[in-house]
Amino acid sequence: MTVWYLSRSICIKSGSFNMMERPDILIKVLMSMLLSTRGQLGYDPLITLTADQSYVYELPPDGENRREALFCQTKELISEYHCLSNTGRSTRIWRVQQVSSPTDLTSIPGMEDRVLKHVSVDANKRNEGDVQESLFRDIEAFGRQPDWREDDILKEMPADDLEILEKALKGDNFKRLFCCIVVKYARGELELSPLPLPLSANEVASELEVSPKTRCFFVYEGVYMPLEDIPTLGEAMDIIRQSLRLMWCAGWVHRDVSIGNILASRPSTGTPWEVKLADLEHARKFPDPNILSDDCPIGTPHFMAVEVQKGCHFFPGIEERPKERKTWFPKRPVIQNYQHDLESIWWTILWLITARTRVPVSRVFADRYFRDRDSPAYQIFRSHFLSGDMPELAIGRGFPTSLPPKLYQDPSFLTNLDDLKTNLHAEYASRNRVGKQDDRRSYAWIVGKGASDFFRDIEGSREDWSDIELEVSRDSHPQGSQTVEESSSSSYGSSAAEATN
């Protein structure tokens, strides 16, 4: 007989025993289950299931900013990322209201609905709350510098864009551009000491070892609309152009730019949208001397930069015979940088006009370049497309032809988007050929004038594309970031124990 214990956090299998010869072991197992506390059985004491099948999350006092527990009742599941392991924890994101207690579900007067994220992360890594605090400190420090306009990353930034940055850097204005965490709670998961095993079993166990987790509850200041739910292309582009530059100024890269992480809010219909950049758990400073390479690519395959996805750099073409070759490029590991974030924005825009328009035929093109499953063939398709080895964007094979006719003329939204693609590849090749991937100055043109020129150029034809209607379709939604962190994490769930003969 073998006894198994399975929960969302841990999976334990006992050694085999004969229950006829050792009934004492079977009795001990059964008595342990009968006499265990709810916590020992896997139930979380901080999460209560109510009569109406909603949950109440308890965030204990932190002893500093909050001296009383905070209780949040779930109202709606906004999103859930399923893990690939039955012992992992997924990420659940809830719309919640603050209530008095698990037994008194009276909502707190004057409190608007908020968002609660329930996630488990590797214990040896910083959680999103810590990352956000570090990022905000660096942005504040950058804004306090009297000569911040002279920073290497801004040397090619147009003057009008610098004025926008100056306003954002005054006081706490920059926080309006982020989805801020207002309450957080983190605690370690249950740690177990393994029993002595034979050498062969230990060798197997070491291969399957899972790092300890930290379970986190984050409460965000408000409920915002994701980019995938914005109704028109014009509104979506207004939101996209506001994102990321503050992070780049502070020397940070997001590393997971996607339609689900670019949120928006506005006071009322008709007023301008304001971006709310979310999901900073994978963000980090660049360059980071402690990171030698990105062993596991971070991001959603739909929008991931090609270099990151393939794990190799773009280089300029070589017109030399193999035996006469004298040109050799420095080989360096691929580490996600500012331009990779910008490329993710480019893929996001392409996805909007091919996978989200109300023109069904556009899905033929989208199905080729935006797939839920990653594969070498898929990577090659995207690589050839970005590098220009395939026909230009506006007239490429399979590209939708039923968009407004003016979008296919020159200049137009599509030709401007194609120009940005060309600039992205050219900048990759010129930087990589001399091994300057860690030099912040080498990104100044593409994230400054290069990006600004694109958004300025498309404004010249805004009346041709801004009213294109976008739709929300379950089939067009990417399935979230495919990362090691999320494939090994899951959310609230019950535990189970079973015995097998």
N, C-alpha and C positions, 0 to 999 in steps of 0.2 A: 504494500500500500504506500502511496505517496501523497503527501499533503501539500496543497498549493495555497498561497495567499496572493491575491491579485487586487491591486487598487490602481488609481490613476497615477500614483507616485512610485510604487514599488511592486516588484514581482518576486516572490520567494517560493522556492521549491525545496522541500525537505528531502533527505535521503530516504531510500526505500526501506520498509520494514514489514515484517510479517505480523499482522494484527492478531493472529491466532497464538503466536508465540509471545508477543509483547502487547497484550491488551492494555497494559498500564500506559503505554504511549498514546494509544487511541483515546483512552479516558482523559488523559492530561490535555490533549488537543481539544476535545469537546468541552471540558470544564473551563479551559482558557477562553474559549469563545463565549461561553455562557456568562462568565464572570468579568469579562473585559469591559472597560468603560467605552463610551461612544467614541471618544478620541482614539483609543487603542484600536477600535474597529475601523477607523479611517474617516469618521465623520468630523468635519471641521467645526469647532465650537464657535467660530466667528461667523458662520453662515447658517441661517435659520430658514427652513422651508415653511411657508405660511399656508393657511387653509385654502387660499386662492391660487396655490401653486407658484407664487412668486417667491423670491428670496430676499432676506434682509441681511445685508452685510454690516458687520460691526468693525469699525476702525478704532482700536483702543487709543487712549490718550498717549501723546508722545513725550509728555513731561516738559515740553518747551513752548511750542506755539499753541498746543491744544491740551487742556487739562481735563476734558471730559470726552467720553466715547461719542463717536458720530455713527448714526445708523442710516443706511441707505436702502430703500426698498426698490427692487427692480420693477420697471414698467414695460420694458420692451428690449428684446435682444437685437442690438444693432448689427453685430457681426460676430462670427465665431470661426476661428482658424483650427481646423482639425489636424492633429498630429499624426505622424506615420507610425508611431509606436503605441501599443496599448498600455504601456506603463508611463507614457509621457503626459504632459498637461497642455491642453490647447489654450489659446487666448480667447477670452470672452469679453465683449464690450457691451455694456448695458446702458440704457437710458434709465436713470434712477431719480427718485425723489427722497428728500431727507425726511425721516419720520422720528417720532419720539423714542421708540424702542421696538424690539421684536414682538412684544405683546401689545403695544399701543401704536397702531399704524396711522395715527393722526399726523398729517403732514405739517411740517414746521411753517408757520405763516411767513410770507414774504420771501420764501426760498424758491427760486426757479429750478426747473429740472436740470440735472447735470449728467455727466457721463462718467461711468465707473469702468475701469479696465482691470480685469483679473488675469494675471499672468504669472508664470513661473520662469525664472531665468537662472542661468548657471551661477552658483554661489560665488565663484571666483571672478565674476564680471560685475561691472557697475550696472545698477538698474536705471530705468529711464528717469526717475526722479533725481538721482545723483548726476546723471549726464546733463539734464536740463539746468540744474543749478550751476554746474561748471561752465556750460555754454553761456548762460546769462552773465556770469562773472566776467568771462572773456569779452563779451560784447560791451559791457559797461566799461571795462578797462580800455578797450579800443576807443570808445567814444570820448573818454577823458583825455586822450592824447591830444595835445594842441596841434600837432602836425599829422593827424590821421589821414588827411587827404593825400599825403605823400607816400602812403603805404605802397609796397611793391605791387600788390594785387589790384590797386586802383589807378595805376599810372596811365591806363588807356581808357578809363571810365569817362564818358561824356559829362560836361558840366551840369546839365539838367538832372542827370542821374545822381550826381554827387549832392545836389540840393535836396533831393528826395531822401538820400541817406542821412543827411544832416538833420532833417526833421525827425527821422526815426530814432536817431541816436540821442536826442534830447531827453534827459530823465529816463523814465521807464516806458517811453513811447514804443520802443522796440518790442516790448512784451505783447503788444496788441497784434503782432504778426505771428504769434505762436499760440498753440493750444496749451495753455498753462495748467500745470498740476497745482491744485490748491490744497489737497490733502493726500498724504501718502502713508502707507503702512507696509513694512516688509519684515518677513520672519523666515528663518531657516526651516526646511522640511525635516521630517523625521530621519535621523541618522541611525543606521544599524551596524553592529559589529558582527562580521561574518564568523560562523563557526569554522574550526579547522577542517580543511578538506584535503583529500589526497592531492598530490602534486599535479596530476593530469587535470583534475577538476579545477584547481586553482588557475592553471594555464588557460582553460576555457573561460573561467570567470573574468580573468584580466582582459580578455578580448571584448567582453560584453559589458565592461564596467561603465556605469553612467555617473557623471559628475553630480555632486550634491546640488540641490536647487534652493533658491530663495523664492518664496511665494510673495507676490506683491499685489496690493490693491492701490490703484491710483484714481483719484477723483479729479475731474477736469472742470474748469470754470463754467462751461456752457455746452449746449448741444448745437453743433454746426453741420453745415451741409457739405458732403464730399463732392469733389470735382465731378464725379460720375453722375451726379444728380442735377448739375447745372443745365438749364433748358436750351441755351443757345451757344453757338460757337463764340460769338463776340464776348459774352459774359465770361466764358471759360478762359479765353485768352487774357482778359483783363486781370483775372485772378492769377494765372500762371506767371505773368511777368513780374509780380510782386515778390515771388518766393526766392529764397536761398541767398540773396546777395549779402544780407546781414551776417549769415553764417560764414560765408567766404571771407568777409572782412575780418572776422574774429579768428580766422584760421581754422575753420571747421568744415567738414564735409558731412552731408546727410547720410549717404550710402543706401538709401532705400526710397528714392523719389518715385511715387506712383500716384494714380488717381485716387487711391484711398487715403493717402497721407497728405494731400493738399486739400484742406478744408476751407470753407468760406462763410462769412457772416455779413449781414447788413441790417441796420436798424429797421428799415421798412422797404416795401416794394418801390422800386424807382430810384433808390439811393445806391451809390457805388458799393460793389462788393469789396470786402477786405479779407485778404488771405489769412488763414490760420494754419501754419505748418505744424504737422503732428508727427507722432511716432519717432521720437529722437533716440530710442534705445540703442540703435546701431551707429549713431553719429559719433565722430571722434575728430580730434585735432589732426591737421595735416601740415607738414609730414610728421608722423609719429615715430620717433627713433626706436620705440619699443616694439614696433610692428615691422617684421622683416618681410612679410608677404601676406596676402589675403588667401589663406589656404582654402577657406570655404567662401565662395561668393555669396554676398548678401544682396537681397533684392527680389523683386518680382520678375520672372523671366520675360514678361511682356515688355518691360521698360528698362531692363538691366543693360548697362553699357556693354558693347560687344567685347571689348578687351577684358572686362571683368568676367563675362560669361565664358569666354574661351580660355582665359588664363594666359594670353599672349598678346604682345603689343603689335600695333600697326607700324610698318616701316615703308619707306619709299621704295618704288620699284628699282630693280637693278638690271641694267642692260649690259651685262658682262658675261662672257662665256665662263662656265664653271671653273675650268682649269686656269683661266686668266684672271680670275676674280681677285681684286685688290681692296674691295670695299667690304668692311665688316662692321656691323652695328653692335653696340654694347648690349649685352643681355642682362635684363634686370627683372625682378619679380613684379607682377602687376599689383599695385596698391591703389585702391579707389581714391580718386582725386577730384578737384573742382570740375574738371571737364567731364568726368564721368557723370556727375550730377546733372550738368547741362545737357549731356546726351540723353539722359533719362527724360528730361523735359521734352526734347525733340521727339522721342518715341511716344511720349504721352500725347503730343499734339497730333502726330500721325495717326495714333489710335482713335482720337476724337473724330477725325474727318473720314475715317474708313470703317470703324467698327461701331460708331455711335450715331451716325447720321441716319435719318429716316429713309435713306435710299438703300433698299435691300441688296442691290448688286454690289455695293461697296464691301460687303462681307466676304466676297470671294478673295479680294486682296488681303483683307484683315486675317483671314484664316491661314494664310501662308506665313505671315510675319508675327502673328500674335497667338501663340498657343499656350495652353495650360501646362503642357509637358515639355520639359527641356530634353534636347537630344543633340548629338553632333551635327546631324543634317540640318536641324533648325538653326543652330549656331552659324553654320556655313551660309545659309540663306541670308541671315541678318548681316553677316560680315560682308558678303559680296554687295549687298544692297547699300550699306553705309559707305563702303570704300569706292563706290562708283563703278564697280565691275559689271553692274547691271544697268539697263537703260535709265535715263534720267527720270526723276520722280513723276513729273506730270504726265509723261507718256509711256511709262513703264508697262511691261506686259502684265495684264490683269488689273491694272489700276482702274478704279471706277471712272466711268466716262459720263455719268449722269449727274454730277455736281453742277452747279451753275456754270454756264459756258465761259464767263469771264475769268473763272479760276484757272482756265487752261491757257490763257493768253499771257504774253510777256510784256511787262512785269505783272505778277499776280501773287496771290497768297501761296499757291503751290510752287511757283518758281522761286519765291523768297525762301520757302521752306527747303527747297532743293539747294539753294545757295548756302544755307546754314549747314546742311549736311556736308557739302563740299568743304566748307571751312573747318568743320569738326575733324574730318579725315586729314586735311592738310596740316592742321595744327598737331594732331597726333604724330604724323609721320615726321614733321620737322623737329619736334621735341624729342621723339624717341631715337632719332638717328644720332643725336649727340648725348643721349643719356641724361637729359635734364628733367626727368619726371618728378624729382623732389624739389625743384627750383620754383618757388611761388611766382617769381617774376615771369616765368615762361607761360603762365596762364592768364596774364593780365589782358592780352588782346582779346582772346576768345570769350572770357567772361565779362569783359568790359565793352569795347567797341563792337566786337563780333556779335554778341547777344543783343546789344542795344540797336545795332543796325537792323537786325531782323525785325524786332518789334516796331521800330520806327518805319521800316519799309512797308510792312503789312497795313499800317494805318492809312497809307495812301490809297488802298483799295478796300477800306473797311466796309463800305456800303455794299460791296459784292459778296461778302462772306459773313458779316456779323449776325445776320438774321437766320443763318442756317440752323434749323431745329435739330436738336439732339434728343435721343431717346434713352430711356433706361430699360435695359433688357437683361434678364438673368443670364442669357446665353453670352452676353457681351462683357460680363464682369470677370476680370481676372480673379483668380482664387487666392490672392494674398501672397505675401512674401514667402518664398521657399528658402528657409534658412535653417541652420543647425539648431538655433535657439528655439524656433517655433516647431520644428519637427520633433523636438524632445520635450515639448511643454504642452500642458493641457489645463483645463479649468476645473471648476468644482464638479465633483462626481462622487458617487457612492463607491464603497469598496465591497469586495466579495471574497469569501473563502470557500473552497470546495475540496472535497477529498475524492481521489480517483483510485480505483483498484488497478 
